[in-house]
Amino acid sequence: MVDVTNKPVVYREATASGEIVLRPETVRRIREGLVEKGNVEAVASVAAIMAAKDSSKIIPLAHPIPITGVDVSFDYTENSVRLRVTVKTKAETGVEMDALAGVMAGLLAIWDMVKAYEKDEKGQYPVTAIRNVVVESKFKGEA
């Protein structure tokens, strides 16, 4: 772990995103609220927020930092859901790992909620994929 003891507490923000590729019928089910397990956006949002807040528990050398805000949003195409997570803090180190953890947990929650619609006759996932997970932006300075 990098020693950040002597670094100043500064406002920091990071946005990460990623997408899950799904069958068009599955995307339609999500958008129309027809997923048997429940509200996909609500569950994925909570998963993303929880992961962002607890990222230092799953990323061995990440610092536990006070998360002051997490925003989660969704965009759709015919065959994918894009999840975007913005994390904010006032701390000695950045929040990009927290934003990435949020994206991955949110996308995994989506996959878990819709897996029954994505499996083929052999129980495999020929279409489903998580891809394009990136840090879109980082900011350090005055809020």
Backbone hydrogen bonds in HBPLUS format (Angstrom, degrees):
<---DONOR---> <-ACCEPTOR-->    atom                        ^
c    i                          cat <-CA-CA->   ^        H-A-AA   ^      H-
h    n   atom  resd res      DA  || num        DHA   H-A  angle D-A-AA Bond
n    s   type  num  typ     dist DA aas  dist angle  dist       angle   num
A0007-LYS N   A0004-VAL O   3.07 MM   3  5.31 163.4  2.10 113.0 118.1     1
A0010-VAL N   A0091-ALA O   2.93 MM  81  5.46 168.4  1.95 134.3 132.8     2
A0091-ALA N   A0010-VAL O   3.05 MM  81  5.46 147.1  2.16 146.9 137.2     3
A0141-GLY N   A0011-TYR O   3.02 MM 130  5.45 165.6  2.04 152.3 156.2     4
A0012-ARG N   A0089-THR O   2.89 MM  77  5.38 159.9  1.93 150.1 150.3     5
A0089-THR N   A0012-ARG O   2.98 MM  77  5.38 147.0  2.09 156.4 157.5     6
A0013-GLU N   A0139-PHE O   2.95 MM 126  5.07 154.3  2.02 142.5 144.4     7
A0139-PHE N   A0013-GLU O   2.72 MM 126  5.07 144.1  1.85 159.5 159.7     8
A0014-ALA N   A0087-VAL O   3.05 MM  73  5.53 152.0  2.13 149.7 158.2     9
A0087-VAL N   A0014-ALA O   2.88 MM  73  5.53 159.4  1.92 160.3 165.3    10
A0015-THR N   A0137-SER O   2.92 MM 122  5.29 159.3  1.97 145.4 149.3    11
A0136-GLU N   A0015-THR O   2.72 MM 121  5.47 136.2  1.91 137.1 151.4    12
A0137-SER N   A0015-THR O   3.25 MM 122  5.29 159.0  2.30 140.4 141.7    13
A0016-ALA N   A0085-VAL O   2.92 MM  69  5.46 158.6  1.96 153.5 158.2    14
A0085-VAL N   A0016-ALA O   2.85 MM  69  5.46 166.7  1.87 161.6 166.0    15
A0017-SER N   A0134-VAL O   2.93 MM 117  5.61 153.9  1.99 154.9 163.2    16
A0134-VAL N   A0017-SER O   2.86 MM 117  5.61 154.4  1.92 157.4 166.0    17
A0018-GLY N   A0083-LEU O   3.07 MM  65  5.60 144.0  2.20 149.2 159.6    18
A0083-LEU N   A0018-GLY O   2.83 MM  65  5.60 162.0  1.86 169.1 175.2    19
A0019-GLU N   A0131-ARG O   3.00 MM 112  5.55 168.1  2.02 166.4 167.4    20
A0131-ARG N   A0019-GLU O   2.91 MM 112  5.55 162.1  1.94 155.3 160.9    21
A0020-ILE N   A0081-VAL O   2.95 MM  61  5.44 153.5  2.02 148.0 155.5    22
A0081-VAL N   A0020-ILE O   3.01 MM  61  5.44 151.5  2.09 144.6 153.2    23
A0021-VAL N   A0129-ALA O   2.73 MM 108  5.13 163.7  1.76 155.5 159.3    24
A0129-ALA N   A0021-VAL O   3.27 MM 108  5.13 144.6  2.41 127.1 133.2    25
A0022-LEU N   A0079-ASN O   2.86 MM  57  5.22 163.0  1.89 131.9 137.7    26
A0026-THR N   A0023-ARG O   2.91 MM   3  5.22 125.0  2.22 106.8 121.3    27
A0027-VAL N   A0023-ARG O   3.13 MM   4  6.56 157.6  2.18 156.8 163.3    28
A0028-ARG N   A0024-PRO O   2.97 MM   4  6.23 158.4  2.02 148.5 154.5    29
A0029-ARG N   A0025-GLU O   2.98 MM   4  6.26 154.5  2.05 142.8 149.4    30
A0030-ILE N   A0026-THR O   3.00 MM   4  6.34 158.7  2.05 153.0 157.8    31
A0031-ARG N   A0027-VAL O   2.99 MM   4  6.27 170.5  2.00 156.7 158.5    32
A0032-GLU N   A0028-ARG O   2.92 MM   4  6.05 146.9  2.03 150.2 159.3    33
A0034-LEU N   A0029-ARG O   2.80 MM   5  4.72 166.4  1.82 147.3 147.2    34
A0033-GLY N   A0030-ILE O   3.19 MM   3  5.24 161.7  2.22 105.1 110.6    35
A0038-GLY N   A0035-VAL O   2.99 MM   3  5.64 155.0  2.05 119.1 126.7    36
A0043-VAL N   A0039-ASN O   3.07 MM   4  6.32 168.9  2.08 158.8 161.6    37
A0044-ALA N   A0040-VAL O   2.87 MM   4  5.95 168.8  1.89 156.2 160.0    38
A0045-SER N   A0041-GLU O   2.90 MM   4  5.89 150.9  1.99 141.6 149.7    39
A0046-VAL N   A0042-ALA O   3.09 MM   4  6.33 162.0  2.12 148.5 152.4    40
A0047-ALA N   A0043-VAL O   2.92 MM   4  6.16 161.7  1.96 152.1 157.7    41
A0048-ALA N   A0044-ALA O   2.90 MM   4  6.05 157.4  1.95 145.5 151.5    42
A0049-ILE N   A0045-SER O   2.95 MM   4  6.18 162.2  1.98 151.8 156.5    43
A0050-MET N   A0046-VAL O   2.88 MM   4  6.04 168.6  1.90 154.2 157.7    44
A0051-ALA N   A0047-ALA O   2.96 MM   4  6.09 162.4  1.99 148.1 153.1    45
A0052-ALA N   A0048-ALA O   2.95 MM   4  6.11 160.0  1.99 148.3 153.9    46
A0053-LYS N   A0049-ILE O   3.02 MM   4  6.22 160.4  2.05 151.3 156.3    47
A0054-ASP N   A0050-MET O   3.01 MM   4  6.17 135.8  2.21 141.1 153.3    48
A0054-ASP N   A0051-ALA O   3.16 MM   3  5.03 127.4  2.45  92.2 106.1    49
A0057-LYS N   A0054-ASP O   2.90 MM   3  5.58 159.8  1.94 123.1 129.9    50
A0058-ILE N   A0055-SER O   3.06 MM   3  5.46 149.9  2.15 109.9 118.4    51
A0059-ILE N   A0055-SER O   2.91 MM   4  5.99 141.0  2.06 157.8 170.0    52
A0062-ALA N   A0059-ILE O   3.09 MM   3  5.57 169.5  2.10 126.1 129.2    53
A0068-THR N   A0088-LYS O   2.82 MM  20  5.49 158.0  1.87 137.8 142.8    54
A0088-LYS N   A0069-GLY O   2.83 MM  19  4.95 154.9  1.90 150.9 150.1    55
A0071-ASP N   A0086-THR O   2.85 MM  15  5.11 158.9  1.90 147.1 154.3    56
A0086-THR N   A0071-ASP O   2.88 MM  15  5.11 161.1  1.92 148.0 154.3    57
A0073-SER N   A0084-ARG O   2.91 MM  11  5.23 153.4  1.98 148.4 155.1    58
A0084-ARG N   A0073-SER O   2.95 MM  11  5.23 162.3  1.98 149.3 151.2    59
A0075-ASP N   A0082-ARG O   2.92 MM   7  5.02 148.8  2.01 142.2 149.6    60
A0082-ARG N   A0075-ASP O   2.75 MM   7  5.02 172.3  1.76 154.6 157.4    61
A0077-THR N   A0080-SER O   3.02 MM   3  5.18 161.7  2.06 144.4 144.2    62
A0099-ALA N   A0095-VAL O   3.00 MM   4  6.29 154.4  2.07 150.7 157.5    63
A0100-LEU N   A0096-GLU O   2.94 MM   4  6.16 159.9  1.98 146.2 151.6    64
A0101-ALA N   A0097-MET O   2.86 MM   4  6.03 157.1  1.92 144.0 150.6    65
A0102-GLY N   A0098-ASP O   2.99 MM   4  6.17 153.6  2.06 141.5 148.8    66
A0103-VAL N   A0099-ALA O   2.98 MM   4  6.29 155.8  2.04 148.3 154.4    67
A0104-MET N   A0100-LEU O   2.96 MM   4  6.23 171.6  1.97 157.0 158.4    68
A0105-ALA N   A0101-ALA O   2.96 MM   4  6.11 167.1  1.98 152.5 156.3    69
A0106-GLY N   A0102-GLY O   2.95 MM   4  6.01 159.9  1.99 147.7 153.8    70
A0107-LEU N   A0103-VAL O   2.90 MM   4  6.12 163.5  1.93 156.5 160.7    71
A0108-LEU N   A0104-MET O   2.91 MM   4  6.07 157.4  1.96 148.3 155.0    72
A0109-ALA N   A0105-ALA O   2.92 MM   4  6.09 149.2  2.02 143.9 152.2    73
A0110-ILE N   A0106-GLY O   3.05 MM   4  6.37 151.6  2.13 144.3 151.6    74
A0111-TRP N   A0107-LEU O   3.00 MM   4  6.30 165.8  2.02 151.0 154.1    75
A0112-ASP N   A0108-LEU O   2.91 MM   4  6.13 165.0  1.93 150.4 154.3    76
A0113-MET N   A0109-ALA O   3.02 MM   4  6.19 153.8  2.09 145.9 152.6    77
A0114-VAL N   A0110-ILE O   3.07 MM   4  6.30 139.7  2.24 151.7 162.5    78
A0114-VAL N   A0111-TRP O   3.23 MM   3  5.37 132.6  2.46  99.2 111.3    79
A0115-LYS N   A0111-TRP O   2.93 MM   4  5.62 114.8  2.37 151.9 164.0    80
A0117-TYR N   A0114-VAL O   2.92 MM   3  5.59 143.0  2.06 121.3 130.6    81
A0118-GLU N   A0115-LYS O   3.12 MM   3  4.96 140.8  2.28  96.5 108.0    82
A0119-LYS N   A0115-LYS O   3.22 MM   4  6.24 138.0  2.41 155.9 159.9    83
A0120-ASP N   A0124-GLN O   2.85 MM   4  5.45 144.7  1.98 141.9 153.2    84
A0123-GLY N   A0120-ASP O   2.96 MM   3  5.23 164.6  1.98 115.7 119.4    85
